[in-house]
Amino acid sequence: MKNAMTKLPDTNDNKPRDFIREIISGDLNTGQHKDVVTRFPPEPNGYLHIGHGKSICLNFGVAAEFGGRCHLRFDDTNPIKEEQEFIDAIETDVRWLGFNWEPHRYFASDNFEKLYTWAEHLIKKGNAYVDDLSAEEIRSFRGTLTEPGKNSPYRDRSIEENLDLFRRMKSGEFGDGVRVLRAKIDMTSGNINLRDPVLYRILHTQHPRTGNEWCIYPTYDYAHGQSDAIEGITHSLCTLEFEDHRPLYDWLVEHLPTPSRPRQYEFARLNLTYTVLSKRRLTQLVQEGHVTGWNDPRMPTLAGMRRRGLPAPALRDFVMRIGITKSEAVVEAALLEHCVREHLNKSALRRMAVLDPLKIVIENYPEGESERLEAVNNPENEADGIRHVPFSRELWIERQDFMEDPPKKFFRLSPGREVRLRYAYYVTCNEVIKDASGTVMELRCTYDPATRGGGSPDGRKVKGTLHWVSASHAATAEVRLYDTLFTAETPGSKTGNMLDDLNPNSLTILEGCKIEPALEKTTQGETVQFERHGYFCVDVESEKDSGQIIFNRTIGLRDTWAKLQKQDT
């Protein structure tokens, strides 16, 4: 059956080239492989982050480019940490990034019976044995990077005894941790991964898919490569931390009757400033309540980024730009932000929202009347057309757009000064209304009816242009302003504790914000630009029927990366 893979358009005319793609191209040209089969094999013990996004784009991307297929496989060999919630979330994330694995979805647990049979094969060939050493003893016997390991006293058990003990392990006769099955390779090897690694351990724990059928489970190192072989994977692509595991990967494939011989290739993982991409650290942030959950918009998880409104094409573009290399490097978060802004600038509809409202009353505008003014939806795309925004006697403007005693270069509204209201009219502030404490509560203004649309027939110029919302037509919204979760480029680099660098201002919640009517129609998954503020999306907690409209700030307008690039040229 042909794979229903989504082939993504290139972000530019030149297809990316890197050492992985060169290897694949060479294998096809020499006839080593007729087809390309890759896989994305997450363990379902947490949510995916942007680092996984790089792997997703690579595995699915190269398969699509070379006319092959990419499998989605869950390496579910540790039932203690794995949950259906994580499986569902992973599938959602992969689809959101634009990829389709159907019909090739697999689980390592699908292969448990085969893996067990092959483990017995290793025992019968004298290549595996049952060990009674504790986990702590195994670690002490393994040695160090500079000192060789020493053999377990159980290493020379007979094949018959090993088979008997292994089958009794399978039948549930022994408790957790009492015995393990180890490969018999070389305890003096310079590669610690070849010093008789554990292949099976006893875990009397219910598995999300197999229930209580098994009480012994294969280790990742054992199950991973063999699952690749069973699925016919041609190019097993993984990050550099698995480079030292490749000799074990190859040893197992060579010593087992696998139906194919996959090859492993390693590439540098993604490291990003102002965040952490360790699953252990991300889990800590969630469990200790430093964030609201795995999909918190401050998290580098794909779920968090999606909730924050980052567009999937921008993430794919980011991955293409950073490239696939063998060298570890830290990527500036500003580059990701640049890719997001670049995409949204072309695609996001423009809207007006006032986050800190100050009322103005246009005294010479007829009471009880209103009109509809034309506003451009997106100056970058004429096809998006126009919308009509209501205008009336009472409006909301940003409080920061008014100063009673402004400095010299303040070009917004102040007493006696004329400014332009976006898409509307010129207005002049005539009076300032304050409360008993001296706080400005309202501005009394006049408008020039001849300046409809923002232009002056007599040619006079104004320097300030303000956005606004009609008071009688506005909806009220909560706006959440997100910033980086950490204040340091490398969290924890100074003290060793990432929590010391948590940003206390990573979230600011604004209530009582005023938005134009069109924003009430914004749908889930759509990101729009609030003019002069940045890009925003509707939050998943938003309930329009109840009047609880919530917007998350995706990103501001200032492009740090573009500025840096200009400085370098």
N, C-alpha and C positions, 0 to 999 in steps of 0.2 A: 504493500500500500504506500502510495506516495505521501511524503510528509507535508503537512499543511503549514509550512513555515511562512511567517510574514517576512517578505523581503523588504527591507527598509531602504528608502532613497538615500543616496550619498549626500552628505552635507556640502560637498563641493565636487568639482569635476574630477578630481584626482582620488582614486581609491587609496585607502591607507595601505602602506607597506611596512612590514616589520619582520623580525626574524621568524616568528611563528608562521606568518603567511608565506614567507620564503620557503620554509621547511615543507609546508603543505603543498605548495606549488611544485617543488622538486620531487616530492613523493608521487604526485600525479603524473608528472612528466616522465619519470623513470618507470612507471608502471608498478611501483611498490604497492600503491593502493589505487583501486578503480573509483572508489567513492570516499567521501569525507564524512566521518561520523564523530561528532563531539558530544559532550555532555556537560550539563551544569548540575553538580551533585551536592547540594546543601544538606547539612544535618539539621533536622527540624527541631532544634533546641533553642530557638530565638528568632527574632525578626532579622531580615536582611538589611544591610547598610550599603552605603554608596560604594564601598570596596567590593562587595558582592556584585554591585551593578556593573563594575568594570569587567568582572569575570563573565557575567551574563552577556554583556555586549560582545565580548571577545568570542565566547563559545557559540552563541547563536549567530553572531555576525560572520565569522569565517565559514560556518556551515552554509549560510545563505549565499555568500560570495562565490563559493566553489560548488554550488549546486548539490550540497549534501543535506544532512539533517543533524539536528541537535536534540538530545534526549534531556528530559528533566528527570533526575533520579534523586530520591531521598535516601541518604545514607543513614537509615534508622536502626543503628546497631546498639544504641544505648537507651533502653526504655526508661531509665531513671529520669532523664532530662527532656524527653521528647513528648510533644503534645500535638493533638489535631489542630489546635489553634495556630500553631506555627506552620503546619502544612498548608492550611488555607491561606495564611498570610503570604507565604512564599509564592504560591500560585498567583495570587492577586498581584504581587509585585512584578513578577515576570511578565504577566499580561500587560500591566500598566506600562512597562518599558517598551512594549511594542512587539513582543515575541510570542510565538505559539509553538508548543511542543507536540501537539496532538498528531498522531495517537501514541506518541512515544513518552509515556509517563511510567516510571518504574520505581520500585522500592528495593533497597538492599534486602529487606525482609522477604521479598519474593524468592530470594535465592538461598534462604536458610537451609533447606534440605540439601541442595546441591553443595553448599559450602561445608556442611557437616560431612557429606560423603567424601569430599576432597580432603578434609582434615584426616579422615581415616586412611585415605590414600597416602598422605604424608607419613602417618604412623607406620603403615605397612612397608613403606620404603625406607624406614629408619631415619626419616627427616623431621620427626616431631616426637615429643614425649610429654607425659603428664608430670608436672612438678608440684611437690607439696610445700615448697618454700612460701612463706608469707610475702605479701607485696613489699614490705620493708626489707626483708631478706633478699628478695630478687634485686632490689635497687642496690643493696650493698655488695652483692656478688657481681653486679654488672661492671664495676670499675668506673674509671673516669676517662676524660679525654686524653690524659697522659699515662694512665695506668690500665693494663688489660684486665678484663674480668676473669672470674674463675668459675669452673664448672659447678653446676648444682650436683649435690650428692645423689640426686634422682635421675641424672642425665642418661645413665646407662641401663635404665630399666629395659627389660626385654620388650619386643614388639607385642607379644601376647599380653603381658601385664599392662602395657600402655593402652592397648585396645580395650581391655577389660575395664580399666579405670575410667577411660574416656566415655565408654558406653554407660557406665554407672553415673558419671557426671551428668550425662544427658537424661538419665532416668530420674534424677532428682535426689539421689542417695546422699549427696554431700551438701553442706551448707555454703553460704556465700563466702568466697575467698579462701576456701579450704584447699582447693586445687585449681590449677590452670593448665592449659595446653600450650606448650612452647615449641617454636621451630628449633630444630637442631642445626645451627649454622656454624658459628665461630665466636667463642667467647673472647678471643684475643684480637678480633678485627678492629682496625682503626676506626671503623664506623660503628658507633654504639648501637645503631638500629639493627645491626646484624648479629648482635650478641644475644642470640636465642630469644627473639622477641615473643611476647605473649600473643597467641592466636585466639584463644577462647578463655572466658572467665565465667564463673558461676554467678548468676543473678536471679534470685527467686523474686522476680518483679514482673507484673503484668505489662505486656507490650501493647501499644495503642492499636496495632493491626493484628498481631498473632495471638493476643490474649495470653493465656497461661500454657500455650502449647510448648514453649521452650523455657528452660531455666538456665541454659548456657547460651551465651551470645558471642559472636565473632567480634574481634577488635576491628577498628577502622582500617588499620594497615592490612589486615587479612581480607576483609570484605571488599574494600574499595577496588583494588586492581582486578580481583576475580569478577566483580560485577561488571567492570569495564570489558573484560574478556567475554563474558556471557552475552553482553549487549552488542558486541562487535565494534566497540569504540576503536577508531584508528588513531586518534590524537587526543591523549588524556592531558588536558591543559590545567595546570594548577600553579599556585604561587610559590615563591622561592623557598619558603620554610619547609617545603616538601622535597627539596632537592636532595637532602641527605637520606630521604626515605626511598629514593628511586632504586638503589641497589636491592633493597628488600622487595620492592614492587616487581623488579625484574626476576629476582630469585624465585618468588612464589609462582609467577607465570611460567617460568622454565621448569619447575618441579611438579607442576600440576597438569592434568590432562584437559587444559582449557581449550575451547573451540577456536580461539583467536589469540593473537599476540599483540596487544596494544602497546604503544610507547608513550611514556610520560615526558612532558616538556614543561619547564617552569618559567614563569615570568614574574617581574617585580609587582608586589602588591601596591595598592594605593595608600599613600599617607597624605593626610590633609591637615593644614594648619587650623588652629582654634577648635579642634574637636578630637575625640578619641574613636578609634575604630576596632577596639578590642571587644569581642562579645562579652568577655568577663566584666570589663569595665562598664559597658552599656547595661548589662544586667544589674550591676551594682547601682547605677543611677536610677533604674526603674524600681528595684526592690527597696531602696532606702528613701524613695519619695522625692528625689531631687528634680524629677520630671514627673509629669502626670501619667506617663505610660510609654510603651514602645512607639506609639504614633504621635508623641509630643512633637510639635513643629520645630522645636529646638534640637531634636535628635537627628543624627546623620543617617537614621534608618530610611529606607525607601518609603515606608509608610508615613514617617514624619515629614519627609520632603513633599510627598504627595499631598498631605493635609495642609502643608504650608503654601501649596500652589505652584511648586516648581514644575515646569512642563517636562515631560519625558523626553521630547526631542532635544531639549537643552542639555539634559544629562548625557544623552548619546553623543551629542556634539562634544561635550567636555571630555568624555572618554576617548574619542577620536583624537582630540587635540593633544592630550597628554601622552598618547601613544603606548605601545607595548615594548618594554625593554627588559634587559636583565639587571639593570642597575637600580638599586633602591634610591628613592628621592622623595622629598616632601613637596607636595604641590600646594601652591598658594590658594587659599580659599577664594581670593579675589578673582582667580581665573574662572572658577565655577560660577561665581556671581556674574561675571562678565557674559558668560554663555547664556545664563538665564535672562539677563537684561536684553541681550541682543535678540533673543527669540521673542521675548514679550513685547519689545518695542515694535516689532513687526506685526504681532498677532493680537495683542491685548486691546480691547475696546477702551476708550477714554470715558471717564465719568467724573462727576464733581461730588466731593464729600468734604464736609467741614468737621474737623476733629475736635476743635476747641471753639464752640460757637459764640459769636458776639452778634447781637441783633442790630441791624440798621433799618431805619424807617425812612422811606423816600417820601417826603412830605408833599411834593407836588405830583405824585403819582395818584391816580384816582382810587379812592377807597373801594374795596369790594370787587375790584377788577383784576384781571390777570391776562397774560398773553403767552403764546408759545414761540420760543425763539429757536432758530436752527443752530445745531451744534454738531461738529464733526466727530464721527465715531473713532476714526483712526487716521491721522494725517499721513501715515506710512502706507495706507492701503485704501485707495478711493472706493474699492468695491464694497467696503464696509458701510459706505453711505453716511447718512446723517440721522440724527434723532431730534426730537423737539423737547426742549426743557421749559418748564413753566417759570414765568417771571411775575412778580407781584410787588405790592407796596412794601411789604416787610420781608427782609432777607436775612440769611445767616452768612457771616463771613468769619474767617479765622481771627481769633483774638490777637495773634501775633502780627496780623496785617494792619493793625492800628497802633499808633503811638501819639500820645497827646503832646509830647515835647520831643520830637524826633531828632536824631543826629543828622548831620549834613547829607549823608548818602542814603538815607532812608527814603525810598521812593514809593512807599505804600500810602495808606490813608492816614491823614492827620487833619486837624482843624484848618479849614480854608483850602485844603489841597484837593485837586481833582485827580481821579484815577479811572481806569477802565475796568468795567466788570466784564469778564470773559463772555463773548458771544452776545453781550447785552448793550449797555449804555455807559457813558461817562457819568460819574457821580461825584459830588463835592460834599465834604463833611462840613456842616454848619454849627452843630451843637453836640455837646457831650453830656450824657445823663449818667449820674453816679448815685450810688447808694450812700447810706450814712457813713460807711467806713471809707468812702472814697474810691471804691471799686467801680470801674466803668461798666455800666449795665446796658447802655443803648446809645446808638449814634443817630442823630437826626441829619438827614442828607437831602439834597435835591439832585435831580437828574436832568440831562439834556435830551429831550425826545428826538432831536435831530441826529443823534449819534447811534441810532439803532444798528446793531451788528458790530459795534466797537470801532467805528470810524467817524471822523469829524468832517463835515462838508466844508468848513472853513480852513481846514488843514492844520489846526492846532494839535500839538503832540502832548501826550502824557507818557510818563515813564513807567508807571506802575499798572500791572494787570492782575486783578484778583479773581479767584474762583469764588463761588457763592452757591447758595441753595435757597429756593423760595420757602419761606417759613410755613406758609399754609399748605404747601404740597410736600414738604419733607417728611421722610420716615426717620425714625430714630434707630441707631445701631450701636452695638458694642464693637469696639475696634481693639484688637490685640496686636501690639507692636513687639515683634520678636527681634532679638539680637543674638549674637553668638552666645553659646552656653558657657564658654570659657573666655577669660580675659587674656590668657597667655597663648602664644602661637603653639607651644608644646605644653599642654596641661600637665602639671606636676613636675616639670623639668627642674625647678629650683628646690622643691622640698621633697619630691618623691611621692607626693599625694596630690592627685588631680583635683580633689575636692577643695584644696587651698586656692585654686584658680577659678572656681565657679564664679560666674558673672552675676552679681546681685541684681543687675538691671537687664537681665536677659529677657524679661517679659514685663511690659507695661500695659495695663488694661485701661482703656478710655471708655467711659460711659457717656451716654447722652450725645453721641455724635450725630450729625444731621447729614442725610444722604439724599441725592436726587431720586425721583421716583423710579427711573430706569434701573437703579441698583437693586431694587426689590425683585427684579426678574432674573438676577444673576443666578446661574445654576451651579450645583456641586461640580467641582472639577474645572470650573472656568475661572481664569485669573484676569482681572481688569486693572487698568491704571487709574488710581485716584490722581487727578491732575495736580501737579506740584508736590505730591506726597510720595508716590511710589506705586508698587504693584500689590494688589490685595486679592484674596479669594474668600469665598464663603466657607466658614468652618463647619465641620460635620455636626457640631452641637447646635447649629443655628436652626431655629424653628420659626419659619415665616408665618405659619398659621397662628401662632401664639404671639406674634410680634417680637420675638426674640431673635433679632438678626445680628449675627456675629461675623465679622470679617477679620481675617488674619493677614498681617503684612507679610507678603512673600519676600520682598526686597525693596530697598530704597532706590532712588533714581541715580545717585552718585556712583559713577563707575570708576572704582579705584584702579582696576587692572588696565583699562584703556588709558588712564592718566599715566600709569607707570610705563606703558608701552610707548607713549609719546615722548616721555623723558629719555627713553633708551635710543630713540631714533635721531 
